[in-house]
């Protein structure tokens, strides 16, 4: 991949659980890392067809390999939040990742 295509800046967040002042568990999102990425809408697969039927926007973030990246994390881009649903190292070289994600719906 041409590094010039990685023109978007996104934040990858992980959820952490801490105790508040009265001892209650509180889950919050904290920054895991910031990445440069290319963004593509990729309809066609069963995963994306299912997400589209649910009214969620399927998106693939292409980025350099990120050690420790997991499916329970999310990507924040342009004030929008995307839940990671799949992480693929398509060439197996630990150089680039295709991270499939669906946009979160509005909070209740």
Secondary structure, DSSP 8 states (H G I E B T S, - for coil): --GGG--EEEEEEEEEEEE-TTS-EEEEEEEEEEEEEEEE--TTSHHHHHHHHTT--EEEEEEE--TT--TT-EEEETTEEEEEEEEE-TTSSSSEEEEEEEE-----
